[in-house]
Amino acid sequence: MTAIAIFLGNKAVVATSRDDFCASCHIHPHSTQSWKLSTHHDNTHGIYVHCVDCHLPPHGEGYLTEKVRTGLRDLYGKVFKDPESFNWEEKSQIEYARNHTFEASCKHCHQNNYPLGLTAEGREAHLYYEKQEGKLHCINCHITVGHYDPDRMHAQNIDFGSAEEAPREIYTEPGKIEGFKNFTEYVPGSSVSFEMVAIPGGTFHMGSPENEPFRNEDEGPMVEVEISPFFISRIEVSWEEYLAFFKQTGTLVKTTDTYVNPDQQDVDAISGPTPPYGAPDQGWGRGNLPAITMTPHAAGVYCQWLSEITGKTYRLPTEAEWEYAARGGTPTPYFFEGDPRRFVKKGIRNKLFGVDTTGINRYINYAENSRARTADPDRVQENPFGLINMLGNVAEFCSDWYAADTYSQYSGGIQKDPTGPASGEEHVIRGGSYREDAANVRSASRDFTRTEQWMNTDPQIPKSVWWYSDCFHVGFRVVCESNDSFINE
């Protein structure tokens, strides 16, 4: 009887490990379609890498246990879940996918990291991987080998930003500031323009009160701050705007030790970004969507370039300016009415009756409504100052160095245009993003860059100073400095 049971059990394991069996239960058929287009199915060697080869560990390493767990999960989804309720965009991202792909299985098949025919860049990348001591998963770089995605790439993207555009008016002069009021900036030598909003000076309390829901320690103590008038861009810097910078200053051809663009415009010798590694826009589109994956260094050089070609002074906002602009004169958690506790999937009430999104959805692109990606600014309404996406969509760089105790270091009454710590290792980012819940898109919520973590996947030696390889949720907007003549006119 034991032998019969073992025989039948083995038959059952084999039968339920076939690709067609997996496909019959999965409620996302596009996974099968993308697998058939991938190099794990469509390759010159005629080898099929099957579902269980990647999504289960090798035999003898917990194979049966994981098979039962995965099978029950997928069966439950097939019977009880609505396919339309799943966020496939989110589930295809590395943070999720690495939990459903076993690195031991990758290594079981790919036992030699330096096969014949591997390029020099490939050798450098694999050497880098081996030195990371478990920080990287194989799919950090090779996520498309099992499920083809035309919007992803794993190589230096030398064609980035080179696509031809439909003929449009090319501006020859920058925008004019005529008094302290909103104005349109024009980028000379391009067809790009964007709106700048005049923010009147005033005082406000920076940070959050101790009784604010989901408050973090670095949001206090509250500080009274006086802000001088300034201009700030109505929306986050878009891909259209950033690509104008890339095309005019980008360095495309590598020589022995530098990158050179033969067509580069000489904007007082400003050297712009080198080509990115992969697709910085993640395949979500460009145009008016916020530019992402650039570093604070890249954002700073962008501001320098914009200042040079317009004759104005552009820079990143200070943290104080950013919060003042985001609040729009309001002292509440958001610039609109609403209790953060009603907007998050926490607590028995919200789990039973759902999250209240009737108010917040109009103003913020965040985890509950974003489908795990950035959105066009027209999707949400503006704040009291007329600014779009100050909260959510993408988090935004500030010029300040980050410190958890920044506010406690301010003393001596009202702080006039504070600029944060004199030095530091990471920069402040504010506003939360499309991947954050309502707790982290409050006006006072603070965060900071994580340079080493966000560069894990970059295999280049040295790593790029222009592009993050593992950060897709941060962008920036620009400030234009005002002066007394603008204010008095």
C-alpha beads as a LAMMPS data file, in Angstrom:
LAMMPS data file: protein, C-alpha beads

489 atoms
488 bonds

1 atom types
1 bond types

-500.0 500.0 xlo xhi
-500.0 500.0 ylo yhi
-500.0 500.0 zlo zhi

Masses

1 110.0

Atoms # bond

1 1 1 0.000 0.000 0.000
2 1 1 2.837 2.371 0.808
3 1 1 4.398 1.780 -2.589
4 1 1 1.062 2.409 -4.301
5 1 1 0.573 5.616 -2.336
6 1 1 4.051 6.820 -3.258
7 1 1 3.436 5.939 -6.911
8 1 1 0.085 7.720 -7.053
9 1 1 1.455 10.679 -5.117
10 1 1 4.297 11.062 -7.561
11 1 1 1.849 10.872 -10.472
12 1 1 -0.239 13.620 -8.864
13 1 1 2.816 15.829 -8.349
14 1 1 3.883 15.396 -11.975
15 1 1 0.368 16.005 -13.334
16 1 1 -0.129 19.166 -11.294
17 1 1 3.269 20.541 -12.289
18 1 1 2.520 20.801 -16.001
19 1 1 2.320 24.227 -17.576
20 1 1 -1.225 23.640 -18.826
21 1 1 -2.336 22.697 -15.325
22 1 1 -0.849 25.906 -13.917
23 1 1 -2.538 27.929 -16.682
24 1 1 -5.917 26.289 -15.991
25 1 1 -5.955 27.633 -12.447
26 1 1 -4.268 31.001 -12.814
27 1 1 -6.681 33.913 -12.999
28 1 1 -4.203 36.065 -14.949
29 1 1 -3.892 34.468 -18.413
30 1 1 -1.486 37.122 -19.654
31 1 1 1.208 35.422 -17.558
32 1 1 1.106 32.457 -19.937
33 1 1 1.137 34.721 -22.980
34 1 1 4.126 36.733 -21.749
35 1 1 5.964 33.507 -20.820
36 1 1 5.608 32.216 -24.403
37 1 1 7.192 35.444 -25.688
38 1 1 10.095 35.310 -23.240
39 1 1 13.565 33.836 -23.655
40 1 1 12.555 31.045 -21.277
41 1 1 10.252 29.755 -24.020
42 1 1 11.159 31.432 -27.300
43 1 1 14.911 30.884 -27.637
44 1 1 17.504 29.535 -30.069
45 1 1 18.152 26.415 -27.977
46 1 1 14.605 25.064 -28.098
47 1 1 14.495 24.767 -24.310
48 1 1 11.311 25.442 -22.370
49 1 1 11.681 26.653 -18.810
50 1 1 8.443 25.596 -17.134
51 1 1 6.336 27.401 -14.530
52 1 1 7.498 25.221 -11.640
53 1 1 11.153 25.651 -12.653
54 1 1 11.037 29.264 -11.470
55 1 1 8.078 29.526 -9.107
56 1 1 8.947 26.527 -6.952
57 1 1 12.296 25.744 -5.302
58 1 1 14.384 22.805 -6.547
59 1 1 13.379 19.312 -5.432
60 1 1 14.677 18.572 -1.975
61 1 1 14.671 22.257 -0.956
62 1 1 11.059 22.578 0.175
63 1 1 9.516 21.810 -3.206
64 1 1 6.422 19.933 -1.962
65 1 1 5.693 22.334 0.891
66 1 1 5.855 25.359 -1.406
67 1 1 3.840 23.524 -4.063
68 1 1 0.973 22.918 -1.615
69 1 1 1.066 26.514 -0.347
70 1 1 1.165 28.026 -3.826
71 1 1 -1.503 25.662 -5.147
72 1 1 -3.945 26.487 -2.353
73 1 1 -3.343 30.218 -2.850
74 1 1 -4.003 30.043 -6.582
75 1 1 -7.041 27.811 -6.121
76 1 1 -8.508 30.258 -3.629
77 1 1 -7.924 33.094 -6.074
78 1 1 -9.553 31.144 -8.895
79 1 1 -12.707 30.425 -6.877
80 1 1 -13.176 33.511 -4.732
81 1 1 -11.292 36.429 -6.297
82 1 1 -12.385 38.843 -9.001
83 1 1 -9.580 39.148 -11.589
84 1 1 -10.442 42.814 -12.075
85 1 1 -9.598 43.512 -8.434
86 1 1 -5.960 42.512 -8.842
87 1 1 -3.334 45.163 -9.453
88 1 1 -1.238 43.387 -12.068
89 1 1 1.011 46.409 -12.525
90 1 1 2.068 46.155 -8.897
91 1 1 2.452 42.373 -8.963
92 1 1 4.810 42.559 -11.934
93 1 1 7.219 44.856 -10.124
94 1 1 10.424 43.485 -8.640
95 1 1 9.432 44.052 -5.011
96 1 1 6.542 41.627 -5.449
97 1 1 7.938 39.288 -8.099
98 1 1 11.050 38.411 -6.125
99 1 1 8.802 36.814 -3.484
100 1 1 7.385 34.419 -6.083
101 1 1 10.574 33.480 -7.894
102 1 1 13.164 31.319 -6.169
103 1 1 16.762 32.354 -6.619
104 1 1 17.806 28.805 -5.777
105 1 1 15.917 27.730 -8.892
106 1 1 17.738 30.308 -11.002
107 1 1 21.074 28.985 -9.765
108 1 1 19.957 25.370 -10.205
109 1 1 19.807 25.920 -13.981
110 1 1 22.371 28.703 -14.362
111 1 1 25.310 27.210 -12.516
112 1 1 27.958 29.158 -14.430
113 1 1 27.776 32.947 -14.210
114 1 1 30.492 33.319 -16.844
115 1 1 29.429 31.204 -19.846
116 1 1 31.036 31.332 -23.257
117 1 1 29.956 34.355 -25.229
118 1 1 29.197 36.524 -22.205
119 1 1 30.070 40.143 -22.924
120 1 1 32.554 42.154 -20.884
121 1 1 29.651 44.169 -19.459
122 1 1 27.920 40.925 -18.508
123 1 1 31.016 39.683 -16.690
124 1 1 31.280 42.937 -14.774
125 1 1 27.593 42.768 -13.863
126 1 1 27.812 39.170 -12.624
127 1 1 30.952 39.949 -10.640
128 1 1 29.105 42.848 -9.065
129 1 1 26.159 40.547 -8.259
130 1 1 28.414 38.056 -6.498
131 1 1 29.900 40.807 -4.340
132 1 1 26.482 41.948 -3.073
133 1 1 26.202 39.067 -0.582
134 1 1 22.519 38.390 -0.966
135 1 1 21.383 41.989 -1.527
136 1 1 20.314 41.255 -5.101
137 1 1 17.974 38.676 -6.589
138 1 1 18.654 37.413 -10.113
139 1 1 15.429 39.010 -11.321
140 1 1 16.588 42.458 -10.244
141 1 1 18.330 42.456 -13.602
142 1 1 16.646 39.580 -15.438
143 1 1 12.982 40.073 -14.589
144 1 1 11.887 39.768 -18.231
145 1 1 13.513 36.415 -18.990
146 1 1 10.465 34.536 -17.696
147 1 1 7.701 36.961 -18.671
148 1 1 8.459 39.221 -21.613
149 1 1 7.768 42.905 -21.155
150 1 1 8.586 45.196 -24.106
151 1 1 8.700 48.214 -21.796
152 1 1 11.635 46.880 -19.765
153 1 1 15.245 46.572 -20.800
154 1 1 18.515 45.515 -19.206
155 1 1 21.189 47.481 -21.013
156 1 1 22.504 50.984 -21.434
157 1 1 19.707 52.900 -23.113
158 1 1 21.702 54.921 -25.633
159 1 1 18.548 55.758 -27.617
160 1 1 16.747 57.258 -24.635
161 1 1 15.234 60.637 -25.505
162 1 1 16.126 60.421 -29.186
163 1 1 12.640 59.770 -30.558
164 1 1 11.531 62.308 -33.121
165 1 1 8.616 64.548 -32.182
166 1 1 5.874 66.046 -34.286
167 1 1 6.792 69.559 -35.495
168 1 1 5.933 72.196 -32.912
169 1 1 6.804 75.814 -32.281
170 1 1 10.382 76.201 -31.040
171 1 1 10.760 78.937 -28.452
172 1 1 13.620 81.377 -28.842
173 1 1 13.023 83.466 -25.707
174 1 1 12.308 82.494 -22.102
175 1 1 9.157 83.521 -20.279
176 1 1 8.862 86.986 -18.746
177 1 1 8.043 87.813 -15.141
178 1 1 5.765 90.832 -15.077
179 1 1 5.139 91.498 -11.425
180 1 1 4.630 88.964 -8.675
181 1 1 2.054 86.783 -10.364
182 1 1 1.864 83.454 -12.115
183 1 1 3.843 83.215 -15.332
184 1 1 4.611 80.734 -18.106
185 1 1 8.202 79.682 -18.564
186 1 1 9.409 78.855 -22.075
187 1 1 12.502 76.697 -22.611
188 1 1 14.541 78.283 -25.444
189 1 1 15.577 75.867 -28.162
190 1 1 12.644 73.577 -27.455
191 1 1 8.858 73.433 -27.688
192 1 1 8.524 73.002 -23.917
193 1 1 6.728 75.370 -21.569
194 1 1 5.412 75.049 -18.018
195 1 1 3.478 77.090 -15.463
196 1 1 5.048 78.784 -12.448
197 1 1 2.830 79.825 -9.522
198 1 1 3.494 82.874 -7.337
199 1 1 3.417 81.863 -3.664
200 1 1 2.938 84.846 -1.314
201 1 1 5.127 85.017 1.762
202 1 1 3.772 84.335 5.219
203 1 1 4.178 82.375 8.418
204 1 1 3.046 78.868 9.309
205 1 1 3.715 76.099 11.779
206 1 1 5.999 73.511 10.218
207 1 1 5.580 69.920 11.320
208 1 1 2.627 68.159 12.926
209 1 1 0.977 68.293 16.356
210 1 1 1.526 65.330 18.677
211 1 1 -2.102 64.203 18.316
212 1 1 -2.051 63.987 14.503
213 1 1 -2.811 60.411 13.379
214 1 1 0.222 58.502 12.061
215 1 1 2.606 61.257 13.131
216 1 1 6.281 60.314 13.128
217 1 1 8.864 61.584 15.589
218 1 1 10.810 63.483 12.926
219 1 1 7.769 65.723 12.294
220 1 1 8.284 67.651 15.515
221 1 1 8.498 69.655 17.544
222 1 1 6.436 72.090 15.513
223 1 1 8.307 75.232 14.483
224 1 1 6.942 78.654 13.533
225 1 1 8.465 79.608 10.191
226 1 1 8.400 82.770 8.085
227 1 1 8.650 82.216 4.337
228 1 1 9.581 84.856 1.761
229 1 1 7.617 85.003 -1.515
230 1 1 8.739 82.624 -4.265
231 1 1 7.564 80.959 -7.471
232 1 1 7.106 77.195 -7.713
233 1 1 6.151 74.978 -10.646
234 1 1 2.474 74.073 -10.790
235 1 1 3.213 70.425 -11.497
236 1 1 6.154 68.125 -10.933
237 1 1 8.890 68.369 -13.566
238 1 1 7.549 66.291 -16.435
239 1 1 9.356 63.958 -18.788
240 1 1 8.770 66.476 -21.567
241 1 1 10.623 69.121 -19.547
242 1 1 13.409 66.805 -18.396
243 1 1 14.008 65.442 -21.881
244 1 1 14.538 68.991 -23.167
245 1 1 17.380 69.191 -20.651
246 1 1 18.650 65.728 -21.609
247 1 1 18.697 66.528 -25.310
248 1 1 20.460 69.862 -24.885
249 1 1 23.093 68.692 -22.413
250 1 1 23.080 64.882 -22.494
251 1 1 26.310 62.993 -23.026
252 1 1 25.767 60.163 -25.471
253 1 1 29.090 58.954 -26.895
254 1 1 31.641 57.413 -24.554
255 1 1 35.317 58.137 -25.181
256 1 1 38.178 56.816 -23.072
257 1 1 37.193 58.568 -19.875
258 1 1 34.303 60.916 -20.663
259 1 1 30.986 61.055 -22.460
260 1 1 30.565 63.490 -25.326
261 1 1 27.501 64.517 -27.328
262 1 1 28.501 65.832 -30.771
263 1 1 25.198 67.727 -31.044
264 1 1 25.324 69.141 -27.530
265 1 1 24.387 72.782 -27.218
266 1 1 27.002 74.741 -25.328
267 1 1 25.033 75.970 -22.316
268 1 1 28.038 77.403 -20.502
269 1 1 29.652 73.952 -20.543
270 1 1 26.939 72.269 -18.465
271 1 1 27.418 68.531 -18.796
272 1 1 24.152 66.646 -18.523
273 1 1 23.119 63.043 -17.884
274 1 1 24.760 60.011 -19.398
275 1 1 22.385 57.465 -20.934
276 1 1 20.312 55.612 -18.338
277 1 1 20.587 51.903 -17.703
278 1 1 17.221 50.426 -18.633
279 1 1 13.978 52.367 -19.122
280 1 1 13.667 55.173 -16.543
281 1 1 9.982 55.737 -17.323
282 1 1 9.217 52.057 -16.528
283 1 1 7.151 51.894 -19.702
284 1 1 4.422 54.028 -18.110
285 1 1 4.847 56.776 -20.687
286 1 1 6.472 60.189 -20.718
287 1 1 4.957 63.454 -21.906
288 1 1 3.304 65.183 -18.944
289 1 1 3.956 62.340 -16.499
290 1 1 6.480 63.215 -13.778
291 1 1 10.127 62.484 -14.561
292 1 1 11.451 59.780 -12.227
293 1 1 14.586 57.772 -11.358
294 1 1 16.988 60.725 -11.481
295 1 1 19.244 61.502 -8.508
296 1 1 19.358 64.740 -6.473
297 1 1 22.556 65.549 -8.383
298 1 1 20.661 65.294 -11.684
299 1 1 17.848 67.458 -10.334
300 1 1 20.366 70.059 -9.181
301 1 1 22.105 70.202 -12.572
302 1 1 18.689 70.487 -14.236
303 1 1 18.025 73.591 -12.132
304 1 1 21.453 74.979 -13.042
305 1 1 20.736 74.433 -16.744
306 1 1 17.275 75.990 -16.470
307 1 1 18.774 79.030 -14.754
308 1 1 21.377 79.426 -17.498
309 1 1 18.983 79.311 -20.429
310 1 1 16.226 81.474 -18.878
311 1 1 18.302 84.077 -17.029
312 1 1 16.424 83.424 -13.799
313 1 1 17.434 81.609 -10.608
314 1 1 15.926 78.142 -10.437
315 1 1 16.616 75.633 -7.686
316 1 1 15.005 72.875 -5.623
317 1 1 12.624 74.043 -2.890
318 1 1 13.758 74.053 0.711
319 1 1 11.829 71.710 2.960
320 1 1 10.141 74.698 4.624
321 1 1 9.105 76.194 1.278
322 1 1 7.800 72.828 0.153
323 1 1 5.593 72.295 3.210
324 1 1 4.345 75.884 3.128
325 1 1 3.338 75.474 -0.521
326 1 1 1.803 72.032 0.085
327 1 1 -0.362 73.215 2.970
328 1 1 -1.732 76.195 1.059
329 1 1 -2.596 77.960 4.306
330 1 1 -4.116 74.913 6.028
331 1 1 -2.976 73.508 9.424
332 1 1 -4.669 70.109 8.964
333 1 1 -3.121 66.737 7.962
334 1 1 -4.046 67.415 4.329
335 1 1 -4.958 70.613 2.508
336 1 1 -8.510 69.235 2.287
337 1 1 -10.840 67.918 4.980
338 1 1 -10.407 64.348 6.126
339 1 1 -9.216 62.098 8.920
340 1 1 -6.168 60.001 7.911
341 1 1 -7.555 57.116 9.957
342 1 1 -10.491 56.796 7.554
343 1 1 -8.231 56.620 4.497
344 1 1 -6.036 53.628 5.379
345 1 1 -6.597 49.875 5.479
346 1 1 -6.105 49.713 9.223
347 1 1 -8.560 49.033 12.019
348 1 1 -11.578 46.731 12.194
349 1 1 -14.005 49.317 10.792
350 1 1 -12.000 49.973 7.630
351 1 1 -11.300 46.293 7.060
352 1 1 -15.003 45.459 7.343
353 1 1 -16.513 48.403 5.495
354 1 1 -13.667 49.527 3.287
355 1 1 -11.531 52.648 3.048
356 1 1 -13.262 56.020 2.699
357 1 1 -11.848 57.440 -0.534
358 1 1 -14.592 59.898 -1.470
359 1 1 -12.542 62.969 -0.571
360 1 1 -8.912 61.982 -0.896
361 1 1 -9.263 60.451 -4.374
362 1 1 -9.988 63.876 -5.853
363 1 1 -6.670 65.292 -4.701
364 1 1 -4.065 62.536 -4.341
365 1 1 -2.720 59.722 -6.530
366 1 1 -1.724 57.228 -3.823
367 1 1 -1.718 53.494 -3.088
368 1 1 -5.497 53.101 -3.023
369 1 1 -6.171 54.563 -6.465
370 1 1 -2.870 54.682 -8.369
371 1 1 -2.715 51.149 -9.802
372 1 1 0.939 51.231 -8.672
373 1 1 2.114 53.837 -11.158
374 1 1 2.370 57.560 -11.756
375 1 1 -0.549 59.501 -13.228
376 1 1 -1.107 62.521 -15.433
377 1 1 -1.522 65.716 -13.367
378 1 1 -4.975 66.300 -14.842
379 1 1 -6.225 63.355 -12.794
380 1 1 -6.362 65.305 -9.516
381 1 1 -7.513 68.722 -8.330
382 1 1 -5.218 71.520 -7.195
383 1 1 -4.521 72.705 -3.652
384 1 1 -5.457 76.207 -2.336
385 1 1 -2.343 77.716 -3.954
386 1 1 -3.227 76.176 -7.320
387 1 1 -0.555 73.432 -7.194
388 1 1 -1.065 69.890 -8.484
389 1 1 0.246 66.679 -6.871
390 1 1 1.989 68.277 -3.920
391 1 1 0.849 65.147 -2.094
392 1 1 1.144 61.759 -3.765
393 1 1 2.000 60.805 -7.356
394 1 1 5.752 61.043 -6.792
395 1 1 7.647 62.168 -3.731
396 1 1 9.799 65.248 -4.342
397 1 1 13.394 66.215 -3.615
398 1 1 14.072 69.170 -1.363
399 1 1 17.413 70.947 -1.162
400 1 1 17.832 70.241 2.588
401 1 1 19.975 67.502 4.053
402 1 1 17.844 65.144 6.123
403 1 1 18.118 64.800 9.904
404 1 1 15.539 63.215 12.198
405 1 1 16.015 66.034 14.725
406 1 1 16.012 68.968 12.297
407 1 1 13.109 70.795 13.928
408 1 1 14.507 70.486 17.441
409 1 1 17.657 72.257 16.249
410 1 1 15.723 75.389 15.351
411 1 1 15.636 77.871 18.250
412 1 1 15.192 81.558 18.914
413 1 1 11.588 82.227 17.915
414 1 1 10.306 82.468 14.352
415 1 1 12.621 80.869 11.821
416 1 1 13.182 82.958 8.693
417 1 1 13.520 80.841 5.517
418 1 1 15.300 77.903 7.186
419 1 1 17.421 75.646 4.990
420 1 1 17.977 72.646 7.268
421 1 1 21.250 71.084 8.474
422 1 1 24.551 72.396 7.127
423 1 1 25.612 68.917 6.020
424 1 1 24.380 65.358 5.800
425 1 1 24.381 62.134 3.818
426 1 1 20.830 61.932 2.446
427 1 1 18.418 64.547 1.129
428 1 1 14.885 65.258 2.280
429 1 1 12.035 64.040 0.111
430 1 1 8.474 65.127 0.773
431 1 1 4.906 64.461 -0.306
432 1 1 4.656 60.668 -0.484
433 1 1 3.943 58.883 -3.749
434 1 1 1.680 56.589 -5.734
435 1 1 2.837 53.621 -3.666
436 1 1 2.207 55.133 -0.214
437 1 1 -0.968 54.869 1.845
438 1 1 -2.750 57.899 3.266
439 1 1 -0.589 57.931 6.401
440 1 1 2.486 58.868 4.373
441 1 1 0.996 61.493 2.070
442 1 1 0.141 63.947 4.849
443 1 1 1.487 67.491 4.480
444 1 1 3.921 67.047 7.385
445 1 1 5.160 63.560 6.511
446 1 1 8.948 63.455 5.961
447 1 1 11.207 60.982 4.210
448 1 1 14.730 60.861 2.810
449 1 1 16.758 59.414 -0.039
450 1 1 18.411 56.013 0.321
451 1 1 21.292 56.278 -2.098
452 1 1 22.953 52.907 -1.594
453 1 1 19.679 50.967 -1.529
454 1 1 18.357 52.736 -4.612
455 1 1 21.508 51.895 -6.576
456 1 1 21.677 48.172 -5.770
457 1 1 20.849 46.954 -9.264
458 1 1 23.085 49.365 -11.168
459 1 1 25.888 47.088 -12.483
460 1 1 27.998 49.913 -13.875
461 1 1 31.423 50.614 -12.419
462 1 1 31.402 53.342 -11.253
463 1 1 27.683 53.711 -10.615
464 1 1 25.778 56.502 -12.323
465 1 1 25.571 59.858 -10.557
466 1 1 22.547 60.715 -12.700
467 1 1 20.113 57.821 -12.433
468 1 1 18.759 55.605 -9.673
469 1 1 18.358 51.971 -10.723
470 1 1 15.892 51.001 -7.976
471 1 1 13.835 54.095 -7.213
472 1 1 10.755 54.764 -9.313
473 1 1 8.643 56.879 -6.958
474 1 1 10.621 60.132 -6.564
475 1 1 10.740 63.201 -8.794
476 1 1 10.965 66.934 -8.145
477 1 1 9.568 70.367 -8.888
478 1 1 11.435 73.639 -9.182
479 1 1 11.416 76.965 -7.393
480 1 1 12.217 80.271 -9.078
481 1 1 13.541 82.879 -6.703
482 1 1 11.640 86.127 -6.417
483 1 1 12.949 89.600 -5.599
484 1 1 11.627 92.897 -4.326
485 1 1 11.001 94.334 -7.796
486 1 1 8.656 91.457 -8.641
487 1 1 6.798 91.815 -5.353
488 1 1 6.338 95.560 -5.514
489 1 1 5.111 95.739 -9.105

Bonds

1 1 1 2
2 1 2 3
3 1 3 4
4 1 4 5
5 1 5 6
6 1 6 7
7 1 7 8
8 1 8 9
9 1 9 10
10 1 10 11
11 1 11 12
12 1 12 13
13 1 13 14
14 1 14 15
15 1 15 16
16 1 16 17
17 1 17 18
18 1 18 19
19 1 19 20
20 1 20 21
21 1 21 22
22 1 22 23
23 1 23 24
24 1 24 25
25 1 25 26
26 1 26 27
27 1 27 28
28 1 28 29
29 1 29 30
30 1 30 31
31 1 31 32
32 1 32 33
33 1 33 34
34 1 34 35
35 1 35 36
36 1 36 37
37 1 37 38
38 1 38 39
39 1 39 40
40 1 40 41
41 1 41 42
42 1 42 43
43 1 43 44
44 1 44 45
45 1 45 46
46 1 46 47
47 1 47 48
48 1 48 49
49 1 49 50
50 1 50 51
51 1 51 52
52 1 52 53
53 1 53 54
54 1 54 55
55 1 55 56
56 1 56 57
57 1 57 58
58 1 58 59
59 1 59 60
60 1 60 61
61 1 61 62
62 1 62 63
63 1 63 64
64 1 64 65
65 1 65 66
66 1 66 67
67 1 67 68
68 1 68 69
69 1 69 70
70 1 70 71
71 1 71 72
72 1 72 73
73 1 73 74
74 1 74 75
75 1 75 76
76 1 76 77
77 1 77 78
78 1 78 79
79 1 79 80
80 1 80 81
81 1 81 82
82 1 82 83
83 1 83 84
84 1 84 85
85 1 85 86
86 1 86 87
87 1 87 88
88 1 88 89
89 1 89 90
90 1 90 91
91 1 91 92
92 1 92 93
93 1 93 94
94 1 94 95
95 1 95 96
96 1 96 97
97 1 97 98
98 1 98 99
99 1 99 100
100 1 100 101
101 1 101 102
102 1 102 103
103 1 103 104
104 1 104 105
105 1 105 106
106 1 106 107
107 1 107 108
108 1 108 109
109 1 109 110
110 1 110 111
111 1 111 112
112 1 112 113
113 1 113 114
114 1 114 115
115 1 115 116
116 1 116 117
117 1 117 118
118 1 118 119
119 1 119 120
120 1 120 121
121 1 121 122
122 1 122 123
123 1 123 124
124 1 124 125
125 1 125 126
126 1 126 127
127 1 127 128
128 1 128 129
129 1 129 130
130 1 130 131
131 1 131 132
132 1 132 133
133 1 133 134
134 1 134 135
135 1 135 136
136 1 136 137
137 1 137 138
138 1 138 139
139 1 139 140
140 1 140 141
141 1 141 142
142 1 142 143
143 1 143 144
144 1 144 145
145 1 145 146
146 1 146 147
147 1 147 148
148 1 148 149
149 1 149 150
150 1 150 151
151 1 151 152
152 1 152 153
153 1 153 154
154 1 154 155
155 1 155 156
156 1 156 157
157 1 157 158
158 1 158 159
159 1 159 160
160 1 160 161
161 1 161 162
162 1 162 163
163 1 163 164
164 1 164 165
165 1 165 166
166 1 166 167
167 1 167 168
168 1 168 169
169 1 169 170
170 1 170 171
171 1 171 172
172 1 172 173
173 1 173 174
174 1 174 175
175 1 175 176
176 1 176 177
177 1 177 178
178 1 178 179
179 1 179 180
180 1 180 181
181 1 181 182
182 1 182 183
183 1 183 184
184 1 184 185
185 1 185 186
186 1 186 187
187 1 187 188
188 1 188 189
189 1 189 190
190 1 190 191
191 1 191 192
192 1 192 193
193 1 193 194
194 1 194 195
195 1 195 196
196 1 196 197
197 1 197 198
198 1 198 199
199 1 199 200
200 1 200 201
201 1 201 202
202 1 202 203
203 1 203 204
204 1 204 205
205 1 205 206
206 1 206 207
207 1 207 208
208 1 208 209
209 1 209 210
210 1 210 211
211 1 211 212
212 1 212 213
213 1 213 214
214 1 214 215
215 1 215 216
216 1 216 217
217 1 217 218
218 1 218 219
219 1 219 220
220 1 220 221
221 1 221 222
222 1 222 223
223 1 223 224
224 1 224 225
225 1 225 226
226 1 226 227
227 1 227 228
228 1 228 229
229 1 229 230
230 1 230 231
231 1 231 232
232 1 232 233
233 1 233 234
234 1 234 235
235 1 235 236
236 1 236 237
237 1 237 238
238 1 238 239
239 1 239 240
240 1 240 241
241 1 241 242
242 1 242 243
243 1 243 244
244 1 244 245
245 1 245 246
246 1 246 247
247 1 247 248
248 1 248 249
249 1 249 250
250 1 250 251
251 1 251 252
252 1 252 253
253 1 253 254
254 1 254 255
255 1 255 256
256 1 256 257
257 1 257 258
258 1 258 259
259 1 259 260
260 1 260 261
261 1 261 262
262 1 262 263
263 1 263 264
264 1 264 265
265 1 265 266
266 1 266 267
267 1 267 268
268 1 268 269
269 1 269 270
270 1 270 271
271 1 271 272
272 1 272 273
273 1 273 274
274 1 274 275
275 1 275 276
276 1 276 277
277 1 277 278
278 1 278 279
279 1 279 280
280 1 280 281
281 1 281 282
282 1 282 283
283 1 283 284
284 1 284 285
285 1 285 286
286 1 286 287
287 1 287 288
288 1 288 289
289 1 289 290
290 1 290 291
291 1 291 292
292 1 292 293
293 1 293 294
294 1 294 295
295 1 295 296
296 1 296 297
297 1 297 298
298 1 298 299
299 1 299 300
300 1 300 301
301 1 301 302
302 1 302 303
303 1 303 304
304 1 304 305
305 1 305 306
306 1 306 307
307 1 307 308
308 1 308 309
309 1 309 310
310 1 310 311
311 1 311 312
312 1 312 313
313 1 313 314
314 1 314 315
315 1 315 316
316 1 316 317
317 1 317 318
318 1 318 319
319 1 319 320
320 1 320 321
321 1 321 322
322 1 322 323
323 1 323 324
324 1 324 325
325 1 325 326
326 1 326 327
327 1 327 328
328 1 328 329
329 1 329 330
330 1 330 331
331 1 331 332
332 1 332 333
333 1 333 334
334 1 334 335
335 1 335 336
336 1 336 337
337 1 337 338
338 1 338 339
339 1 339 340
340 1 340 341
341 1 341 342
342 1 342 343
343 1 343 344
344 1 344 345
345 1 345 346
346 1 346 347
347 1 347 348
348 1 348 349
349 1 349 350
350 1 350 351
351 1 351 352
352 1 352 353
353 1 353 354
354 1 354 355
355 1 355 356
356 1 356 357
357 1 357 358
358 1 358 359
359 1 359 360
360 1 360 361
361 1 361 362
362 1 362 363
363 1 363 364
364 1 364 365
365 1 365 366
366 1 366 367
367 1 367 368
368 1 368 369
369 1 369 370
370 1 370 371
371 1 371 372
372 1 372 373
373 1 373 374
374 1 374 375
375 1 375 376
376 1 376 377
377 1 377 378
378 1 378 379
379 1 379 380
380 1 380 381
381 1 381 382
382 1 382 383
383 1 383 384
384 1 384 385
385 1 385 386
386 1 386 387
387 1 387 388
388 1 388 389
389 1 389 390
390 1 390 391
391 1 391 392
392 1 392 393
393 1 393 394
394 1 394 395
395 1 395 396
396 1 396 397
397 1 397 398
398 1 398 399
399 1 399 400
400 1 400 401
401 1 401 402
402 1 402 403
403 1 403 404
404 1 404 405
405 1 405 406
406 1 406 407
407 1 407 408
408 1 408 409
409 1 409 410
410 1 410 411
411 1 411 412
412 1 412 413
413 1 413 414
414 1 414 415
415 1 415 416
416 1 416 417
417 1 417 418
418 1 418 419
419 1 419 420
420 1 420 421
421 1 421 422
422 1 422 423
423 1 423 424
424 1 424 425
425 1 425 426
426 1 426 427
427 1 427 428
428 1 428 429
429 1 429 430
430 1 430 431
431 1 431 432
432 1 432 433
433 1 433 434
434 1 434 435
435 1 435 436
436 1 436 437
437 1 437 438
438 1 438 439
439 1 439 440
440 1 440 441
441 1 441 442
442 1 442 443
443 1 443 444
444 1 444 445
445 1 445 446
446 1 446 447
447 1 447 448
448 1 448 449
449 1 449 450
450 1 450 451
451 1 451 452
452 1 452 453
453 1 453 454
454 1 454 455
455 1 455 456
456 1 456 457
457 1 457 458
458 1 458 459
459 1 459 460
460 1 460 461
461 1 461 462
462 1 462 463
463 1 463 464
464 1 464 465
465 1 465 466
466 1 466 467
467 1 467 468
468 1 468 469
469 1 469 470
470 1 470 471
471 1 471 472
472 1 472 473
473 1 473 474
474 1 474 475
475 1 475 476
476 1 476 477
477 1 477 478
478 1 478 479
479 1 479 480
480 1 480 481
481 1 481 482
482 1 482 483
483 1 483 484
484 1 484 485
485 1 485 486
486 1 486 487
487 1 487 488
488 1 488 489
